Amino acid sequence: MVTEREEGTQTIGGLRSLKINSLRNLLRVTVETEAPVILLSGGNGAGKTTFLEAVYLLARGRTFRSVKTGPLCARGSERLEVCAEVETLERGRGRIEVARDGAGVHRLADPPSWLDDGAAEMPLRVKLVSENPQSLLDGEPELRRRFLDLGVFHVEPRFARVHAQFRRVLAQRNAALRIGGAGVALWNAPFVSVSNAMHAFRASFVTDWNAMFRELAQGFSFLEACELRYDRGWPETESIEETLKKCGERELQRGFSLAGPGRADFGVTQDGRRQSLSRGQTKVAVTLLQLAAERVHLARGKEPAIFLLDDLESELDETTVRRLWELGCASRSQIIATRVSCRPESVFLASDRDVAMFHVEHGQVRPIS
Ligand SMILES: Nc1ncnc2c1ncn2[C@@H]1O[C@H](COP(=O)(O)OP(=O)(O)OP(=O)(O)O)[C@@H](O)[C@H]1O
């Protein structure tokens, strides 16, 4: 497996075929390709993002779009299905299938052993640069914690148990704080222990992630002196026990925990201060964060993820698109990218990787020969 990656051939894992039934405007779509780069072009509303959504659904069992985008099931249909043949370097080929009806999302897989390992070991990992990547750095800390935790989870499956334990302890501690503090003392010791465990996992991932991010950021002058700063959720100068003691009164007044891993955050900083970035620059930073995380995952022996790049060109100048594209192609992960068809596609074809091009129109996806 490593040999193929190191030799730089185009033989990488990823999607080999994708069938979509009744997902938004994609009523019946079949795409078969072994290409390491899949480029979908088409006009607005053609269904390009929906194609990415189908792959994301397979990997994560949910969509990346907000509920405001409306129901996933095509109008007039009661069930959607997405099915893919996937090749992994370690396990060869297998099928993943997701179906959704009124009762929610069901994930089916063949061979069934792929299911036994749990979500962390599912054969399909995706890394998304979405239609609004800025929300990761500009939005709620909750989004960043989820992003960070997914990154940790992929390198350290034991993190899932610690995470679940933390959520249970936090819920109990908060319940005790809400009713005036009776029983809080009972939950402090487990809270301290699970907080320290969670921080240790996160910090170890962030150290590597930051190193990769700084390396990648060298290619972009506005990010040159920037780094990834992780805030564990309580001051670096004190232990979590000390912080709990200090904010005990306030926690009782507010009725919930004010410190701990549930308050962790990260950001792109320069000289310790949050860097102010334009929309385009923020998009670059988020793309680099994804690429950096992928490098960490690969270095820890993970299968390459599939990069889903939704309209990479929007808000970016041509040189920047070219640089990001080169970095993406150098990662040797499979890339599925969308673009609005009015722009020249030369940037995307200028790499040594095979590109399979498809045109998306009125919910149909057709190969461009
Ligand atoms: N449940 C649904 N049933 C049928 N059609 C839907 C449903 N939900 C969304 N759509 C339509 O499906 C299309 C999907 O658009 P999508 O966001 O995938 O387009 P896109 O090609 O990425 O466009 P853009 O370049 O504008 O981002 C839209 O035209 C939308 O109106």
The ligand as a MOL file (V3000), in Angstrom:
LIG
                    3D

  0  0  0     0  0            999 V3000
M  V30 BEGIN CTAB
M  V30 COUNTS 31 33 0 0 0
M  V30 BEGIN ATOM
M  V30 1 N -35.7230 17.8840 -2.5660 0
M  V30 2 C -35.4730 18.3670 -3.7910 0
M  V30 3 N -36.0850 17.8380 -4.8720 0
M  V30 4 C -35.8270 18.2810 -6.1210 0
M  V30 5 N -34.9450 19.2610 -6.3910 0
M  V30 6 C -34.2970 19.8200 -5.3560 0
M  V30 7 C -34.5230 19.4060 -4.0040 0
M  V30 8 N -33.7140 20.1260 -3.1810 0
M  V30 9 C -33.0240 20.9470 -3.9880 0
M  V30 10 N -33.3770 20.7750 -5.2830 0
M  V30 11 C -32.8500 21.4390 -6.4960 0
M  V30 12 O -31.6960 20.7130 -6.8490 0
M  V30 13 C -30.7260 21.5590 -7.4250 0
M  V30 14 C -29.4580 21.2460 -6.6670 0
M  V30 15 O -28.5820 22.2520 -6.7290 0
M  V30 16 P -27.0680 22.1790 -6.3010 0
M  V30 17 O -26.9240 23.0110 -5.1040 0
M  V30 18 O -26.5730 20.7900 -6.2810 0
M  V30 19 O -26.5230 22.9280 -7.5880 0
M  V30 20 P -25.0710 23.3570 -8.0280 0
M  V30 21 O -24.8650 22.7470 -9.3750 0
M  V30 22 O -24.0970 23.0870 -6.9760 0
M  V30 23 O -25.3130 24.9200 -8.1970 0
M  V30 24 P -24.4330 26.2210 -7.8450 0
M  V30 25 O -23.3410 26.2880 -8.8690 0
M  V30 26 O -25.4410 27.2990 -8.0090 0
M  V30 27 O -23.9550 26.0630 -6.4460 0
M  V30 28 C -31.2420 22.9800 -7.2760 0
M  V30 29 O -31.7360 23.3870 -8.5410 0
M  V30 30 C -32.3840 22.8620 -6.2770 0
M  V30 31 O -33.4450 23.7420 -6.5580 0
M  V30 END ATOM
M  V30 BEGIN BOND
M  V30 1 1 1 2
M  V30 2 1 2 3
M  V30 3 2 2 7
M  V30 4 2 3 4
M  V30 5 1 4 5
M  V30 6 2 5 6
M  V30 7 1 6 7
M  V30 8 1 6 10
M  V30 9 1 7 8
M  V30 10 2 8 9
M  V30 11 1 9 10
M  V30 12 1 10 11
M  V30 13 1 11 12
M  V30 14 1 11 30
M  V30 15 1 12 13
M  V30 16 1 13 14
M  V30 17 1 13 28
M  V30 18 1 14 15
M  V30 19 1 15 16
M  V30 20 2 16 17
M  V30 21 1 16 18
M  V30 22 1 16 19
M  V30 23 1 19 20
M  V30 24 2 20 21
M  V30 25 1 20 22
M  V30 26 1 20 23
M  V30 27 1 23 24
M  V30 28 2 24 25
M  V30 29 1 24 26
M  V30 30 1 24 27
M  V30 31 1 28 29
M  V30 32 1 28 30
M  V30 33 1 30 31
M  V30 END BOND
M  V30 END CTAB
M  END
